[in-house]
Amino acid sequence: MTASLPDRIARILGQPRPVIRTNLGPEVITVAGLLVVAAYGLFGQSADPPRFATVSIKRNPSREQLSMAVPMGVGYRPGGRLVAGNAPLTMLIQRAYAVQGFQVVGGPAWINTDGYDIEAKPDRNTDQKRMWLMLQTLLSDRFKLAMHNETRNLPVYDLQAVRSGPKLPPPQGGACSEVMTSLPGPGQRPAPPCGPGLLQAGTGLNMEGTSVSMPAFAKMLSTLVGREVIDKTGYTGRFALHLEFAMDEALAGLPNPQGPDASGQPADPAARPSIRTALQEQLGLRLQTSTGPVDVLVIDHVERPTGN
């Protein structure tokens, strides 16, 4: 069965479950996983870093171009099991080190095109923080990955208010959860996510939220446009969010967003504005091209993984 577009976006964004049903709508995808600040250093592991007890790595047989139409993802499962499906190495690095795609620099072309199916199990129950550390070790052991971190002056977007001012309505609804790091237990009802989240809408996307902070909004924009977005709006409050835009080449952070059957419907990008136009017309905000310091991981060495 072919996964829906929300399922595919959720896997790409690293969500533990693809769909969280809340008062935002039936198919809203939150990006809580992207808003959790990693509590560990990029290269601060001990001499005996944590490892999975068993690991299976297989090259995915699919030869399709990686796109929104091709299911892929990396996720945490209860107990600390790691499951990856058709995941390129760049995606594995993003999840392991809590960075975005544009922050991974260098390496051979295959790190973006070869997809891997991985199942790894710890020797005991493990939380997400430790599991991502185990993934770092896995990448070092099996892919011979070696990296260093740098700060580079790269193209960025400054998020600014237009001259007439932003059009941001006040928050809606009651209490919400800024970050959901784990799923609720049996019988428990989580607070609905504040947002932002993504909602499939025909051949386009909606970004939704009941009480969104500007840093969280800029983070989501960074993920979608594939470039660091720096908040220069001066807006410190929270706001209700509804933004409608097309799936087109402007969404450079998503793998080939115009891939075949990406929305399950015939593509019609002209039916909706590009995200930069939508920001100006609907929210009174704009993305201004600039340059600025961006923390990146530079790949020094990597090899295709060893056999099981």
C-alpha positions, -999 to 999 in steps of 0.1 A, spaced: 0 0 0 14 34 -10 19 57 19 0 90 19 18 123 15 15 132 52 31 98 60 60 105 37 66 140 49 66 128 85 92 101 78 114 127 60 111 150 90 119 122 114 86 119 132 81 89 155 46 85 142 35 101 109 1 116 119 -10 132 151 -47 139 152 -55 171 170 -79 200 168 -57 213 140 -72 189 116 -73 152 106 -38 150 90 -16 175 107 21 167 110 40 184 138 77 190 137 84 185 174 113 163 167 130 191 148 125 215 177 142 194 203 177 207 210 202 179 211 214 175 247 247 160 236 278 173 218 284 165 182 317 148 189 316 144 226 312 107 230 333 87 254 360 62 244 334 35 247 303 49 230 270 32 233 263 6 206 233 -14 194 234 -51 203 223 -62 168 223 -44 135 210 -53 100 219 -30 71 207 -37 36 208 -16 5 172 -8 -6 165 -24 -40 145 5 -52 162 24 -80 137 52 -81 148 88 -77 145 98 -41 115 121 -39 83 128 -20 67 99 -38 92 74 -25 87 62 11 117 68 33 125 76 69 143 70 101 125 64 134 126 54 170 105 25 182 95 16 218 123 1 237 150 19 217 148 0 184 159 20 153 141 14 120 151 30 88 135 25 54 152 35 21 171 62 41 201 78 24 232 85 45 225 122 46 192 115 63 208 92 88 234 119 97 206 144 101 187 122 126 219 111 145 232 147 150 200 167 151 209 188 121 192 197 88 202 186 53 219 219 43 242 215 74 258 183 60 286 192 36 309 171 14 310 134 7 305 114 -25 273 116 -45 260 82 -33 253 95 2 223 113 -13 211 86 -37 217 52 -21 188 42 3 193 18 32 170 -4 52 183 -6 88 170 -24 119 190 -21 150 182 -32 186 198 -23 219 205 -49 246 180 -32 269 153 -5 269 168 27 257 154 62 254 156 84 223 186 104 234 207 73 239 194 57 207 206 86 186 240 83 202 240 46 192 232 57 156 263 79 157 283 49 167 267 28 140 276 53 113 312 54 125 315 16 127 296 5 96 300 35 72 334 44 85 320 80 88 344 107 100 334 143 102 344 176 118 323 207 125 328 241 111 311 275 109 308 287 73 295 318 57 266 305 36 235 317 18 207 322 43 173 338 43 164 367 67 128 364 78 115 400 78 82 418 82 70 437 51 68 475 53 31 475 62 38 450 91 30 414 97 -5 399 96 -4 374 125 -36 367 143 -35 360 181 -32 324 193 -63 302 193 -75 275 217 -62 265 251 -31 249 263 -8 232 238 25 213 238 55 231 223 76 199 221 64 163 224 94 141 229 75 108 235 41 94 229 16 93 257 10 61 277 -22 41 276 -52 61 286 -33 94 285 -43 123 263 -15 146 252 -19 183 249 -24 192 213 8 205 196 12 242 193 25 238 158 37 245 132 25 214 113 19 205 77 -14 195 62 -19 180 28 -44 202 8 -50 189 -27 -18 193 -47 -3 217 -22 5 221 15 -9 241 44 12 251 74 -10 252 105 -7 260 142 -28 272 171 0 290 191 32 293 171 64 310 182 85 328 156 116 306 163 96 275 157 82 290 125 116 299 113 128 264 120 100 249 99 108 273 71 144 263 72 134 226 68 112 233 38 134 258 19 167 240 26 185 270 39 190 286 73 162 310 81 171 338 106 143 355 124 147 392 120 110 401 124 114 415 159 81 396 167 83 381 202 47 369 207 28 338 196 3 336 167 -22 314 151 -9 301 118 -25 292 85 -4 294 53 -13 279 20 14 272 -7 24 250 -36 47 220 -37 73 233 -61 110 238 -66 110 265 -38 108 237 -13 144 228 -17 146 211 17 123 183 6 136 156 -18 122 163 -52 89 177 -40 75 176 -75 82 138 -78 57 116 -94 24 112 -76 38 133 -47 3 144 -37 -17 116 -52 -32 141 -77 -21 157 -109 5 184 -102 -8 220 -107 18 243 -90 1 273 -106 -30 267 -85 -12 279 -54 15 305 -48 51 296 -41 60 297 -4 78 330 -6 48 347 -23 25 331 2 44 345 31 41 380 18 5 378 7 -9 358 36 13 367 66 30 400 58 64 384 60 92 379 35 123 359 29 153 382 21 183 365 5 215 371 26 246 354 38 255 344 74 273 320 97 259 285 96 272 255 117 279 226 94 292 190 96 319 184 70 324 148 59 361 138 59 357 101 51 329 77 44 325 42 29 295 21 18 285 0 47 301 -34 55 279 -65 52 258 -79 81 
